[in-house]
Every structure is written in structure tokens, then in C-alpha cells.
Amino acid sequence: MKSKVLLIDDDIELVGMFKEYLEQEGFDVKTVHDGEAGTAEAFTGLYAIAILDVMMPRMNGLETLRRIRTTSQLPILMLTGRGDDTDRIVGLELGADDYVAKPCTPRELTARIRAILRRAQAVPVDTSQQTALTVGQLIMWPEQRRATWAGDKLELTSTEFNLLEVLARNAGRPVSKNTLSEQGLGRPLARFDRNIDVHLSSLRHKLGTIADGRSCLQTVYRLGYQLIKE
């Protein structure tokens, strides 16, 4: 079954090129050219991933992302201008899974889409055979892409789930940012890339604290991040 991709960008020529390439690569692509139409399509629940351009007239990509994230955890890949670090960081803080700087090649975009989908799509399994991953008050069911803290459901983006799973499987040990990027994002860490830091900051706000009141997610100087075992 083809993965359905929602492409939201007002650049008609660029969208046409991306659509043609993605369809040749086996994706089913729907294109829309403004944020309001993109939001409405995202809410249908028909898509595996949305590609969202930051720079659009009327309702820009960041506002579109904000609206989608009010009710949907659909994986979202942002298209940003090269050098627009502020837009990237704000987009990640609003819940984007990753970004690609424009101009980018269709091949690069496709590779990034596949990396996100590979980690976002749950694999159906026999529920009787599912193994929970437990660290203190955190419980994760990787096969179901589901997690709870102290019994309450965690609302995580696909990338947040990936990163938290890597940390949980290494609980009590620091995990480098490069390892987190490779295993959580599916790509090597680029120089000056703030992606991991922003996602981990978001996770800190969503996770609870341990007995002494500290966050369960700690920065380990020069080594990376660590999920504390209680």
C-alpha cells in the first residue's frame, strides 16, 4: 500500500517537481498551496506525513503547523529557507519532526521522508507478545507507538517518541547527540544542528520528575543526554 504524502507549498513549479519525483518513488501525493487548505487536509487523517513550507502567503507554515498540532500528531517535515535558524527552531518547538533546507533535491527530500516514516509507522504485532519498556514511571510500547507517564498518556510527535525510546533503552547511561540523531532521526548529526536539543527540551516539559524533583531527562556535559533510572 502506498504511503500518502500531503505537500503544502505555494511554489507551484517546485511542488510539481517534488510530486512527480515522489510518485515515481512509489508515494501517493496530494498537493495544496495554502495553509488553510493544508490544515483541513491534515485533519482528514488520510496521510502518513505532511511536507510543509514555512514561507507561504496569508497563513504561513508556522501558523499552519501550530493549528495542525492542536489535534494531530501527524509526522511533519518542514521546508525552510537556508539559514533561517529561527524558523527552524520555532517549528521544532511547535512539534515539527524534522526540517529540510531549501533549495533541496527531490532525492534528499525523499530520503528524509523515508527516514521519518520508517520510525513513525507502527508494525502490527500479536498484542500478547508485546513487551513494554519501563523506566521508573515511564512505560513505552514501541510496537504500538504508545507511551505513558505515571499512568497518563504522553502526547508525543513521532520524533519525540523515537528519541525517548533510544534514551529509555539506554536508561542510566548518557547517549550522545550523534547517536540520538542517527537512531531517532535517521541521519547523522549536522554541525550546529539544534534539532536534538529542541526535541529534548520539549520532552522535558512532557515528562514528569523523579523523587527529588529533578527532571528525569538530564544533560550530561560533553556526553549527551541521559534518562535517569529511579
Secondary structure, DSSP 4 states (H G I P E B T S, - for coil): -PPEEEEE-S-HHHHHHHHHHHHHTT-EEEEE-SHHHHHHHHTTT--SEEEEES--SSS-HHHHHHHHHTT----EEEEEETT-HHHHHHHHHTT--EEEEES--HHHHHHHHHHHHHHHSPPP--GGG---EEETTEEEETTTTEEEETTEEP---HHHHHHHHHHHHTTTS-B-HHHHIIIIISSPPPTT--HHHHHHHHHHHHS-B-TTS-BSEEEETTTEEEEPP-
